[in-house]
Amino acid sequence: MMQRFLVVSDSHGNRDCLVELADRYRGEVDGMFHCGDSQLEPDDSLWSDFLVVTGNCDFDPRFKKEQLVKLGDETIFMTHGHLFNVNSSIANLLYRSQELNASMAFYGHTHALGAELINNVLVVNPGSICFPRGRYRIKTYAVVTVDEKSYQVEFYNQNHECQRELSCSFSKG
């Protein structure tokens, strides 16, 4: 069974880009995830499309610090990352993911895109849709495609163009 997930983070008040993503991907993916620092209200109607967590720039306590969701065969752990010190290392994030038996971990905070498979956990940071940092200074989000044998992570720019040179695949198991 193939599944697709949209992952975005660090939109920092740019609601319009999230509305555009929701309109574009609604019905096309099995889940939409916002990894924090939206700087929107927790009761925003947009959150009917996205699972969302709090970031270090989201101050309303109604946002959850982390989410764990099972969709099909995948168990996805999502957090912003600041509470796991991801600027220094993703080890704490990975430990928490393993503790929860997650097959995937989505996070933000660093504004730097990346994907890696570590100890059978796919770890994805979609970068920032508004303020990119790191090696690739492109405003990005990610689409993760999963089947029985592999994970495919594709990064798209704000114009919804796939950045093929940044895309990667990993074999499961």
SULPEMO-V761361 format. One record per run of one state. SS is the DSSP state (A for helix, B for strand, O for the rest). FROM is the first residue (numbers start at 1). TO is the last residue. If there is no record, write none. Layout:
ss: <SS/SS>
from: <FROM/FROM>
to: <TO/TO>
//
This chain:
ss: <O/B/O/A/O/B/O/A/O/B/O/B/O/B/O/A/O/A/O/B/O/B/O/B/O/B/O/B/O/B/O/A/O/B/O>
from: <1/3/9/15/26/31/35/45/49/51/53/66/72/74/80/82/85/91/100/104/108/114/119/121/126/140/147/150/158/162/163/164/167/168/172>
to: <2/8/14/25/30/34/44/48/50/52/65/71/73/79/81/84/90/99/103/107/113/118/120/125/139/146/149/157/161/162/163/166/167/171/173>
//
